[in-house]
Amino acid sequence: MTVIWTEGRMVAPDEAALSAVDHGITVGDGVFETCAVLDGHAFALTRHLARLERSAAGMGMADLDLHKVRGGVDAVLAAAPDAGRLRITVTDGVGPLGSGRSAGPQTVVVAATPAVVVPTGRAARSPWTRNENSAVAGLKTTSYAENVVALADAIAKGGDESVFANTRGELCEGTGSNVFIEIGGELVTPPLGVGCLAGITRELLLEWGAEDGLPVREAKDGELPFSVLDQVAAGEARMLLTGSVRNVQPTVWLDGVDLQIGELSVAARDLFERNMRERIDP
């Protein structure tokens, strides 16, 4: 069951709730966050709200009303205690039918649904690239059309995630995930300079891995070319994906090739799942 709150009231999934000229609908002028929900609590909510603010600032939006956002979160979780996924969306509100903005209140929507955590993933290389020089690179915006197209391409090929290179030919990210490569006795993830999102799960795995002595780190500039996926396909390296609700997910298939799960990937998954149960808002 999907539970939705917007602007102080609960609404049904099939109920009209937003203006037809909300700028989030007409041009994708908004930001969002997705959190896992554990035992009725949004996981890492403080970090997610901080990133929501960073994305809004990067978009040039006005300061967010986090008191309103938290009120929506509380209302939705009270109505959906068994939810597994929570989404917070803030748009720039009613606007013109073009890219320009008009002054007015923002729109806040909070929704929760059930979720199933899948322990392994299947990836396909995207035929399109991420633009690390984009005005919205590294921001979590509602302008998700290229992700929709890329993910549909991956699903058509037999995968459940699409992995991008950037315009420099570096490994970047998935449509809704960060990528780690298990190679040379380490787990290595692309640096933020490649244009990827600063994922919360990515961030926590780096932190918790360092605490636990797991060899996990951010790569140096240029260290992970997109061609490293050839080594993954050849069995010379392993890969895992991280993201909210996805958590830490070893990859078992890449472009039609079955893959083995690496020992460090399993250790990372176990470490993350153990810690997230013990630290609900790290």
Residue pairs with C-beta under 8 A, 6 or more apart in sequence:
1 80
1 113
1 114
2 13
2 111
2 112
2 113
3 10
3 76
3 79
3 80
3 83
3 111
3 112
3 113
4 10
4 11
4 12
4 13
4 17
4 76
4 109
4 110
4 111
5 11
5 72
5 75
5 76
5 79
5 109
5 110
5 111
6 17
6 18
6 72
6 107
6 108
6 109
6 110
7 17
7 107
7 108
8 71
10 75
10 79
11 17
17 109
18 24
18 25
18 107
18 109
19 25
19 94
19 107
21 94
21 95
21 96
21 97
22 91
22 93
22 94
22 95
22 107
23 29
23 30
23 91
23 92
23 93
23 94
23 95
23 101
24 30
24 89
24 91
24 92
24 107
24 142
25 91
26 95
26 97
27 95
27 98
27 99
27 143
28 141
28 142
28 143
28 144
28 145
29 59
29 61
29 91
29 92
29 95
29 99
29 101
29 142
29 143
30 59
30 89
30 90
30 91
30 92
30 107
30 141
30 142
31 52
31 55
31 56
31 59
31 61
31 89
31 90
31 139
31 140
31 141
31 142
32 52
32 87
32 88
32 89
32 90
32 140
32 141
32 142
33 48
33 49
33 51
33 52
33 87
33 88
33 140
34 48
34 85
34 86
34 87
34 88
34 244
34 245
35 42
35 43
35 44
35 45
35 48
35 85
35 86
35 87
35 88
35 244
36 42
36 43
36 44
36 84
36 85
36 86
36 115
36 117
36 244
36 245
36 247
36 276
37 43
37 77
37 83
37 84
37 85
37 86
37 112
37 115
38 276
38 277
38 280
40 77
40 81
40 82
40 83
41 77
41 280
41 281
42 48
42 73
42 77
42 86
43 244
43 276
43 280
43 281
44 200
44 204
44 276
44 280
44 281
44 282
45 73
45 281
46 281
47 200
47 203
47 204
47 282
48 88
48 200
48 244
49 66
49 69
49 70
49 88
51 140
51 198
51 200
52 64
52 69
52 88
52 90
52 140
53 63
53 64
53 66
54 139
55 139
55 140
55 141
56 62
56 63
56 64
56 90
58 136
58 138
58 139
59 92
59 136
59 139
59 141
61 90
61 92
61 106
62 92
62 106
64 90
64 106
65 106
65 108
68 108
69 88
69 90
69 108
69 110
72 88
72 108
72 109
72 110
73 86
73 88
73 110
75 110
76 83
76 86
76 110
76 111
76 112
77 83
77 86
77 112
79 112
80 112
80 113
82 114
83 112
83 113
83 114
83 115
84 113
84 114
84 115
84 116
84 117
84 245
85 112
85 113
85 114
85 115
85 244
85 245
86 110
86 111
86 112
87 109
87 110
87 111
87 112
88 108
88 109
88 110
89 107
89 108
89 109
89 110
89 111
89 142
90 106
90 107
90 108
90 109
91 106
91 107
91 109
91 142
92 101
92 106
92 107
93 104
93 105
93 106
93 107
94 102
94 104
94 107
95 101
95 102
95 104
96 102
115 245
117 245
117 246
117 247
118 160
118 246
118 249
119 249
119 250
119 269
120 249
120 250
120 251
120 252
120 261
121 160
121 161
121 177
121 240
121 241
121 246
121 249
121 250
121 251
121 252
121 253
122 158
122 159
122 160
122 161
122 251
122 252
122 253
122 254
123 154
123 159
123 160
123 161
123 162
123 163
123 174
123 239
123 241
123 251
123 253
123 254
123 255
124 153
124 154
124 157
124 158
124 159
124 161
124 162
124 163
124 254
124 255
125 162
125 163
125 165
125 226
125 229
125 254
125 255
126 150
126 153
126 154
126 162
126 163
126 164
126 165
127 153
128 146
128 149
128 150
128 164
129 164
129 165
129 166
129 167
129 172
130 137
130 164
130 165
130 166
130 167
130 172
130 173
130 194
130 195
130 196
131 137
131 166
131 167
131 195
132 166
132 167
132 168
132 172
132 193
132 194
132 195
133 167
133 195
134 195
136 143
137 195
138 192
138 195
138 196
138 197
138 198
139 197
140 197
147 162
147 175
147 176
148 175
150 162
150 164
150 175
151 161
151 162
151 175
151 176
153 162
154 160
154 161
154 162
154 175
157 255
157 256
158 253
158 256
159 253
159 255
161 174
161 175
161 176
161 177
161 241
162 174
162 175
163 171
163 172
163 173
163 174
163 179
163 229
164 172
164 173
164 174
164 175
165 171
165 172
165 226
166 172
166 194
166 195
168 194
169 225
169 226
169 227
170 190
170 194
170 222
170 224
170 225
170 226
171 179
171 181
171 190
171 194
171 224
171 225
171 226
171 228
171 229
172 179
172 190
172 194
172 195
172 196
172 226
173 179
173 190
173 194
173 195
173 196
173 197
173 199
174 241
174 243
176 243
176 246
177 199
177 241
177 242
177 243
177 246
177 249
178 189
178 190
178 196
178 197
178 199
178 201
178 202
178 241
178 242
178 243
179 189
179 190
179 196
179 239
179 240
179 241
179 242
180 187
180 188
180 189
180 202
180 205
180 216
180 239
180 240
180 241
180 242
180 265
180 268
181 187
181 188
181 189
181 224
181 228
181 232
181 237
181 238
181 239
182 188
182 237
182 238
182 239
182 240
182 262
182 264
182 265
183 228
183 231
183 236
183 237
183 238
185 215
185 264
186 215
186 216
186 217
186 264
187 205
187 209
187 214
187 215
187 216
187 217
187 240
187 264
187 265
187 268
188 216
188 217
188 218
188 219
188 223
188 224
189 202
189 206
189 216
189 217
189 218
189 219
190 196
190 218
190 219
190 224
191 218
191 219
191 220
191 221
192 198
192 218
193 221
199 242
199 243
199 244
200 244
201 242
201 243
201 244
201 246
201 247
201 248
201 272
202 242
204 272
204 275
204 276
204 282
205 216
205 242
205 248
205 268
205 271
205 272
206 216
206 217
206 218
207 282
208 214
208 271
208 272
208 275
209 215
209 216
209 268
209 271
210 216
212 271
214 264
214 267
214 268
214 271
215 264
216 264
216 268
228 237
229 239
229 254
231 237
232 238
232 239
232 251
232 254
232 259
233 254
233 255
233 257
233 259
235 259
235 260
238 250
238 251
238 259
238 260
238 261
238 262
238 264
238 265
239 250
239 251
239 254
239 259
239 265
240 248
240 249
240 250
240 251
240 262
240 265
240 268
240 269
241 248
241 249
241 251
242 248
242 249
242 272
243 249
247 269
247 272
247 273
247 276
248 265
248 268
248 269
248 271
248 272
248 273
249 269
250 261
250 262
250 265
250 266
250 269
251 259
252 258
252 259
252 260
252 261
253 259
275 282
